[in-house]
Amino acid sequence: MDTGILILRLLVGLLVAGHGVQKVSSHLGGKGLEGGTEEFRADGFRGGALTALAAGGGQIGSGLLLASGLLTPLAATGAIGVMTVALTVKWRHGLWVQNDGYEYPLVLIGIAAALAATGPGAWSLDAVLGLSPYPSWWAALALVAGLGSGLLTRLVLHRTPAAPAIAER
């Protein structure tokens, strides 16, 4: 079981972190901070470079913590939060990823929540430092706090589209 948890942690954690690197740099196929800023603006978010830095930093930090199995409930909370924001952006396209839907962020949210529930496994920094096992209520807290922070971010930073002006005749 520890091998399976390790594989999940590494896969999801490094993908989430890599996605964050793309938001703030030209590494891993990213378009630099300017590209990350433009992506958020195109998706209707305010805040410019600060929004891109916060999102990218949150993804990098939570992804690396998740991959290493350090502070796993906190790492899961961060990953759930940033992926909830991504899910809200893709929501209007429906579920399936081939239609630019929210399937992929939903899968990452589910895996992060599952890792918060199972714990990081024996091959983790949490285990080495004696921080795990975590009480089971941490998983519920990570899910609620992650979803809540993502939805709050959407509410605070997303611009409401302006109503179209009615042309005078």
Long-range contacts (C-beta under 8 A, 24 or more apart in sequence): 1-121, 2-121, 2-122, 2-123, 3-123, 5-115, 5-118, 5-119, 5-120, 5-121, 5-123, 6-69, 6-121, 6-123, 6-124, 8-111, 8-114, 8-115, 9-66, 9-67, 9-68, 9-69, 9-115, 9-120, 9-121, 9-124, 10-67, 12-63, 12-66, 12-67, 12-79, 12-108, 12-111, 12-112, 12-115, 13-62, 13-63, 13-64, 13-65, 13-66, 13-67, 13-68, 13-75, 13-79, 14-63, 14-67, 15-63, 15-108, 16-59, 16-62, 16-63, 16-66, 16-79, 16-82, 16-83, 16-108, 17-59, 17-60, 17-61, 17-62, 17-63, 17-64, 17-67, 18-63, 19-59, 19-63, 20-55, 20-56, 20-57, 20-58, 20-59, 20-60, 20-61, 20-63, 20-82, 21-56, 21-60, 22-56, 23-52, 23-55, 23-56, 23-59, 24-52, 24-53, 24-56, 24-57, 24-60, 43-89, 44-158, 44-159, 44-161, 45-157, 45-158, 45-159, 46-157, 46-158, 46-159, 47-157, 51-157, 55-82, 55-85, 58-82, 66-112, 66-115, 68-124, 68-125, 69-120, 69-121, 69-123, 69-124, 69-125, 69-126, 69-127, 69-132, 70-120, 70-124, 70-125, 70-126, 70-129, 71-126, 71-131, 72-115, 72-116, 72-119, 72-120, 72-124, 72-126, 72-132, 72-134, 73-116, 73-134, 73-138, 73-139, 73-141, 73-142, 74-142, 75-112, 76-112, 76-113, 76-115, 76-116, 76-139, 76-142, 76-143, 76-146, 77-116, 77-141, 77-142, 77-145, 77-146, 77-149, 78-146, 79-108, 79-109, 79-112, 79-146, 80-109, 80-112, 80-113, 80-142, 80-143, 80-145, 80-146, 80-147, 80-150, 81-145, 81-146, 81-147, 81-149, 81-150, 81-153, 82-150, 83-108, 83-109, 83-112, 83-150, 84-109, 84-146, 84-147, 84-149, 84-150, 84-151, 84-153, 84-154, 85-150, 85-153, 85-154, 87-150, 88-150, 88-151, 88-154, 88-158, 109-146, 109-147, 112-142, 112-146, 113-139, 113-142, 113-143, 113-146, 116-142, 116-143
